[in-house]
Amino acid sequence: MRVRKTGWYDRGEAGLPPSMARLTPRGPYADGWFPLAASAELRRGQVLTRRLMGEDVVLYRSARGKVRATRPHCPHMGAHLGYGGTVRGEDIRCPFHHFRFGPDGTCVRTGYGTPPPARARLATLDCREVEGLVFVWRHALGKPPQWELDVRSGVGFSRPYPTVRALVEYPQEVIENIVDYGHFVPIHGIRHEVVEEPWFDGHRMGTTYRFHPAKGADAARVSSVAPQVKVVVQGIGVGYTEIEVARLGLRMRTRFGVTPVDSAHVDLRLTTSARLTVRGPRIAAGLPAELAARALTWLFWFDTRKDFPIWEHRRYAQQPRLAKGDGPVVRFRRWSEQFYSAEGSADARAGASDADGPPVAGEPTG
């Protein structure tokens, strides 16, 4: 399956110079899982190079279908495995001297039959394949995965339909939109009804809304097909939704991830699946569910693109002057602090100053 790719930040507005916010690094980087590719992009025997936090990561799928992630450079003499590297069975082979490395990074063969050097070990990265996306773990202090991604059963759901957009933004600010209630009406033209109050538990947070069109808004089509949305976030930048469309007899879901490519740019990846809740012939039900998933994807990007120019030119406000109706932004930022292990990063990005000062006006207490 081909993954549709489009950019936003390369479209610049005619006659306007880029804002300083657009050009300024927005780091630091958070720890966690981040998607680097759609499963459909990585066929058996294929090698991909992707950028994560300013560094290359090499992905490959073995002959048995296992996805693996490694650092890009061969420990022998530094060749880049993403440029000419090939898959041989369960191993990846360097394009330079044809050294081969097993799934754990051990050098298992040289290109000329001599014993493999014991110290030539390829640095591997933890990766997971979940609901049509390939995730890689990154921790500033080099710690192994501190949590696992939730895995939902795919029984009855259509094949995940993947898309991706390239944006100027920062993962935390994208996820913050979930609890930024104040922007729903002016930006998206929808009123929200909180069905489940936002909760924060360890590395997870979530909430459930019911959406209604705002009076005179042009977004009624969005709220009419997605009346109730449950959102769960795991870490900074990764999460999923459960969408109940009772009037159409459909259940839909997405898996999303905001991957920091560098200090100012992200890739926003999404997979969408659907399942019919009405009875009918299985063969006949498959096609409408897949089409429904694609339609939901279009609606998601139609609505989310309204945020793009704001994200691109905004500046992070460490002490926002909040008003009643803004949502639990400060609670979200305090929860976010745990994912920044780099020295000083919590103070720089997670709004720690809010916790040190007086309560911010308008922050809900519930």
Residue pairs with C-beta under 8 A, 6 or more apart in sequence:
1 38
1 40
1 159
1 161
1 162
2 40
3 38
3 40
3 41
3 162
3 163
3 164
4 162
4 163
4 164
5 163
5 164
5 165
5 166
6 165
6 166
7 165
7 166
8 165
8 166
8 167
8 168
8 305
8 308
8 312
9 22
9 166
9 167
9 168
9 265
9 312
10 166
12 18
13 309
19 312
19 313
21 312
21 313
21 314
21 315
22 168
22 264
22 312
22 313
23 264
24 264
24 315
25 262
25 263
25 264
26 169
26 170
26 173
26 263
26 264
26 316
27 170
27 263
27 345
27 348
27 349
28 140
28 340
28 342
28 344
28 345
28 348
28 349
29 53
29 138
29 140
29 260
29 263
29 342
29 345
30 171
30 172
30 235
30 236
30 237
30 260
30 336
30 339
30 340
31 138
31 139
31 140
31 143
31 146
31 235
31 339
31 340
31 341
32 137
32 138
32 139
32 203
32 234
32 235
32 236
32 237
32 238
32 339
33 128
33 135
33 136
33 137
33 145
33 149
33 234
33 235
33 238
33 257
34 52
34 135
34 136
34 138
34 237
34 238
34 257
34 258
34 259
34 260
35 133
35 134
35 135
35 136
35 238
35 257
35 259
35 267
35 269
36 48
36 50
36 52
36 57
36 59
36 69
36 134
36 135
36 136
36 259
37 48
37 50
37 59
37 133
37 134
38 132
38 133
38 134
38 160
38 162
38 164
38 269
38 271
39 67
39 129
39 132
39 133
39 134
39 160
39 162
40 132
40 162
41 48
41 162
42 48
42 59
42 60
42 61
42 67
42 134
43 61
44 61
44 62
44 63
44 65
44 87
45 61
45 62
45 63
45 86
45 87
46 60
46 61
46 87
47 58
47 59
47 60
47 81
47 82
47 85
47 86
47 87
47 92
48 58
48 59
48 60
48 82
49 56
49 57
49 58
49 59
49 72
49 80
49 82
49 83
50 56
50 57
50 59
51 57
51 261
51 262
52 136
52 138
52 259
52 260
52 261
53 138
53 260
53 261
53 262
54 261
54 262
54 263
55 72
56 72
56 80
56 82
57 69
57 70
57 71
57 72
57 125
57 136
58 69
58 70
58 71
58 72
58 80
58 81
58 82
58 85
58 92
59 67
59 68
59 69
59 127
59 134
59 136
60 67
60 68
60 70
60 85
60 87
60 92
61 67
61 68
61 87
62 68
62 87
62 89
62 90
62 91
62 103
63 87
63 89
63 90
64 90
66 90
66 103
67 127
67 129
67 134
68 92
68 103
68 124
68 127
69 124
69 125
69 126
69 127
69 134
69 136
70 81
70 92
70 101
70 105
70 122
70 123
70 124
70 125
71 122
71 123
71 124
71 125
72 80
72 81
72 82
73 79
73 80
73 81
74 80
74 81
74 94
74 96
74 99
74 122
75 107
75 119
75 120
75 121
75 122
75 123
76 94
76 96
76 97
76 99
76 107
76 117
76 120
77 96
77 97
79 85
79 94
79 95
79 96
79 97
81 92
81 94
81 95
81 122
83 95
84 95
85 92
85 93
85 94
85 95
86 92
86 93
86 95
87 93
88 100
90 102
90 103
91 100
91 101
91 102
91 103
91 108
91 109
92 100
92 101
92 122
93 99
93 100
93 101
94 100
94 101
94 111
97 110
97 111
97 112
98 110
98 111
98 112
99 107
99 109
99 110
99 111
99 116
99 120
100 107
100 108
100 109
101 107
101 108
101 121
101 122
102 108
103 124
104 124
105 121
105 122
105 123
105 124
106 116
106 121
106 122
107 116
107 117
107 118
107 120
107 121
107 122
108 116
109 116
110 116
110 117
125 136
125 137
125 138
126 136
126 137
126 144
126 145
127 134
127 135
127 136
127 137
128 134
128 135
128 137
128 148
128 149
129 135
130 149
130 151
130 255
131 151
131 152
131 154
131 160
131 240
131 255
131 271
131 273
132 159
132 160
132 161
132 162
132 255
132 271
132 273
133 160
133 162
133 255
133 257
133 269
133 271
135 149
135 238
135 257
137 144
137 145
139 146
139 341
140 340
140 341
140 342
140 345
141 341
143 341
146 203
147 202
147 203
147 234
147 235
149 234
149 238
150 232
150 234
150 240
152 240
152 253
154 160
154 273
156 275
156 276
157 251
157 253
157 273
157 274
157 275
157 289
158 273
158 274
158 275
158 286
158 289
158 290
158 292
158 293
159 273
159 290
160 255
160 271
160 272
160 273
160 293
161 271
161 272
161 273
161 290
161 293
161 294
161 297
162 269
162 270
162 271
163 269
163 270
163 271
163 272
163 297
163 301
164 267
164 268
164 269
164 270
165 267
165 268
165 301
165 308
166 261
166 265
166 266
166 267
166 268
167 174
167 265
167 266
167 267
167 268
167 308
167 311
167 312
168 264
168 265
168 266
168 311
168 312
169 258
169 265
169 266
169 311
169 312
170 260
170 264
170 266
170 316
170 349
171 236
171 237
171 258
171 259
171 260
171 266
172 236
172 237
172 333
172 336
172 349
172 350
173 311
173 314
173 316
174 237
174 258
174 266
174 268
174 311
175 233
175 236
175 237
175 239
175 258
175 332
176 329
176 332
176 333
177 183
177 307
178 207
178 231
178 233
178 332
179 198
179 207
179 327
179 328
179 329
179 331
179 332
180 326
180 327
180 329
181 192
181 325
181 326
181 327
182 323
182 325
182 326
182 327
183 307
184 190
184 191
184 192
185 191
185 214
185 217
187 306
187 307
187 310
188 219
188 222
188 303
188 306
189 213
189 214
189 217
189 218
189 219
189 220
190 211
190 212
190 213
190 214
190 217
190 219
190 222
190 223
191 211
191 212
191 213
191 214
192 209
192 210
192 211
192 212
193 209
193 210
193 211
193 212
194 207
194 208
194 209
195 208
195 209
195 210
195 228
196 206
196 207
196 208
196 230
197 207
197 366
198 205
198 206
198 207
198 327
198 328
198 331
198 332
199 205
199 206
199 207
200 331
200 332
200 335
203 234
203 235
203 338
203 339
204 232
204 233
204 234
205 232
205 233
205 332
205 335
206 230
206 231
206 232
206 233
207 230
207 231
208 228
208 229
208 230
208 231
209 228
209 229
209 231
210 227
210 228
210 229
211 222
211 223
211 226
211 227
211 228
211 229
212 223
213 219
213 220
213 223
213 224
219 303
221 299
222 299
222 302
222 303
225 245
225 248
225 295
225 296
225 299
226 243
226 245
226 252
226 296
226 299
227 244
227 245
227 246
227 247
228 243
228 244
229 241
229 242
229 243
230 241
230 242
230 243
231 239
231 240
231 241
232 239
232 240
232 241
233 239
235 339
236 336
236 339
237 257
237 258
237 259
237 260
237 266
238 256
238 257
238 258
239 255
239 256
239 257
240 253
240 254
240 255
240 256
241 253
241 254
241 256
242 251
242 253
243 251
243 252
243 253
243 254
243 296
244 251
245 251
245 252
246 277
248 292
249 276
249 277
249 278
250 274
250 275
250 276
250 277
250 289
250 292
251 274
251 275
251 277
252 272
252 273
252 274
252 275
252 292
252 293
252 296
253 272
253 273
253 274
254 270
254 271
254 272
254 273
254 296
254 300
255 270
255 271
256 268
256 269
256 270
256 271
257 268
257 269
258 266
258 267
258 268
258 269
259 266
259 267
259 268
259 269
260 266
261 267
268 304
270 297
270 300
272 293
272 294
272 296
272 297
272 300
273 289
273 293
274 289
274 290
274 292
274 293
274 296
275 289
276 285
276 288
276 289
316 349
318 351
318 353
318 354
319 351
319 353
319 354
319 357
319 360
320 326
320 329
320 354
320 360
321 360
321 361
322 329
322 330
322 360
322 361
322 362
322 363
323 361
323 362
324 361
324 362
325 362
326 362
326 363
327 364
328 363
328 364
329 360
329 363
330 351
330 354
330 355
330 360
330 363
331 363
333 350
333 351
333 354
334 350
334 351
334 352
334 354
334 355
336 349
336 350
336 351
337 346
337 350
337 351
337 352
340 346
340 349
340 350
346 352
347 353
354 360
